[in-house]
Every structure is written in structure tokens, then in C-alpha cells.
Amino acid sequence: MEPQSQICHNTQCPARGKGGLDNIRVHSIKERRYKCDTCGKTFAATKGTALYRLHKPVEVYFLVMVLLSHGCRPQACVAAFGLDERTVSDWVAKAGSHCEAVHKHLVAGSKVELEHVQADELWVKLVGRKVWMAMAMCATSRLWLGGVVSQHRDKQLVNALAKLVRACAADPRLLVCTVGLSSYINALRRAWIKPCYTGKRGRPRLVAEPGLLVGQMVKQYAHRRVIGVIERAVVGAREAILQVLEATGTGVNTAYIERLNATFRARLAPLVRRTRAPARKEATLTAGMWLVGCCYNYCWAHHSLRLHTVPGAGRKWGERTPAMAAGLTQHIWRLEELLSYQAPLPEYAAPKRRGRPPKQATDQSLRLAA
């Protein structure tokens, strides 16, 4: 047990989310629990991970997660390991929420350099209805930037995806390539607006951040077949878009995100077009999306990202994941490492009181002054 690497998880503790304070000590080696000297609360070593309150063997849990992240149906895991279907569903929900927290901390919190981003949507058949899943990725590093699930392919779906892309970008100057959906134009322009604070009273004025480039690829259909593609520059000069495409070695298309959609359909059972195991709830689909997306970023080596190794290394190629190509990590993660990663909590913020202080606090301050 390593108390130096732990942080307090108590929401009311002033030291919550702060490391290096030497306030965490071992409370019980047998029960694997720590104690915070600041608030006096104890917590388990698995607090803040997907293994928290796991009542089954850890080996069985990791095997089930590996199978589910590679396209295996939950019913098969239930039959193979003798588990309850509700247990597997709860495991997927916890793993999905944990992977979402890890993604927000490492990708959105680190602000990745994005030169070329591609966005697309795909429809998913649930029990009795159909939903839409919109996702985005960086074309240069193949990094998955996240996704949003919605019942309709409307402005709300596209707005949420645009905000997600802006939250992950370190520099607002980038190129976004999308399909011919017109909602992307206004959604991206809204996401690239920030308030301009001048120190004066009143609501700050909203100013558009410079550097946004948007290119669209419009497909022409005839008898349900693509007969042509029109590439157009929607936001920004066409010369600037061509300059970014030449620097990144790509084009105005959605080829990378469409290939990623195929990977998700192969690795997530509810996304299969003709399946007998569709998801019943959007929450189940969202949890599976975050699980597969984080496995794609940190655990699965991408063939197009490999590099030549130094002479004498014993291997000709060095495998890399999208997270390694983006500079977020230095090695290929195992699934156990991903599900055991503790994302830091936001630091404690004391509640603000507005208006006149209470009478008890005023009397106490007068006594201390006397």
C-alpha cells in the first residue's frame, strides 16, 4: 500500500483532491483502507476506481471487461461465468463512468494539440427505437475525443459534440471536417466563442476565437449509392484549409472517423447492425461507448501509428496507441491499469455565503477580538 499516491475522497474535506500533503496514512492493511488526518474519514484503496465495492474475484471482472470491450455479448458472459445479468450491467455502468472520468482528466484536462479533427454520426438500434451517436477524433494522432448519444440527430447532439471538441483542444486554431449536416456550422461557431472580461460591471461581451476552419464533405446519392463527393470550405479561407491538409497529409473527408465507427461497431455488441443483443437504455450504450473509446485510446496499439525502433532493439517496429501519439502517456496500458486509474477529484471549494453573516458568527468574532 502506498499512501503517498492517495488523495482524500471526502467531498467535505478541505484537502480533497490535493496530493503531496502527507495527510493520508494506512488505516488497515488487511482491509486495504486509508485514513485522512485532515477530516478523519477512512476510505478503501479502490475508492475512485471501477473496482470499488467489487464482490467478485478481480480476475473474473477483468476477463468479463476484456470480452465486452471486444464485441462479446453480455449474455455470453453471463452463461460462461455463471453471473447474474444485473451484475454484468452494473459492471459496465461503473466501468463506463470511470472511463469517462479518466478521459475528462487526461484528454480534456491536458488540452491536446489538435490540428485536424473529423466528426461524424452513426445510428444505433435499441429495443423498439433508434438513437444517434456522434463522435469526433483527431486525424493526426487517431485520438478519440469522445462521443454523445441522443434520440435525435438535431442541434442539441451537434452542439454537445462541438463543445466536447473545444474542451479537448489546446489551441482554437484547427480544422474540423464534417459531413454535409448544416447544424455543424453554427454549433462549431458557438463553441468557439468566449467571454471577454474588461473589469467593468455587467455581462461580458462574447468574442469569437480566431483560427477555426470548417470543411464539409457532401455526398451525392443515386439509388442509395454514392455517385459523387463535393468538398467545400464553409468557415475560413480555402487556402488556409489546404495548408492544414498539406501539413497533416489528409484531405477534406471523414475517412478516419468512419473507420473508427467500423471499429466501434465491431467492438461494441449493441452497435452491430443486425444483432439479437441490442441495448435497452441509452445509459447502457453510453457506458459501453466510453469503455471501448478509452480502450481504443490507451490499450490498443494502432497499426498506422507504429514507428521504427533503434538498431539492436530486437524489434523492427515500435507499437503505439493514440494516447502515446498525442503525448498523453509513454506506454501501452493494460485494461487493469485503465480500470484501476484514479482520476484526481476537483479541489475543495468552500461554500460562499451571500448577504449579512449570521449573528452567531458575529458574536464569536467579537469575543475573539476582545
Secondary structure, 3 states (H helix, E strand, C coil): CCHHHCCECCCCCCCECCCCCCCEEEEECCCCEEEECCCCCEEECCCCCCCCCCCCCHHHHHHHHHHHCCCCCHHHHHHHHCCCHHHHHHHHHHHHHHHHHHHHHHHHCCCECCCEEEEEEEEEEECCEEEEEEEEEECCCCCEEEEEEECCCCHHHHHHHHHHHHHHECCCCEEEEEECCCHHHHHHHHHCEEEECCCCCCCCEEEECCCEEEEEEEEEECCCCEEEEEEEEEECCHHHHHHHHHHHCCCCCCHHHHHHHHHHHHHCHHHCCCCCCCCCCHHHHHHHHHHHHHHHHHHCCEEEEEEECCCCCCCCEEEECHHHHCCCCCCCCCHHHHHCCCCCCCCCCCCCCCCCCCHHHHHHHHHHHC
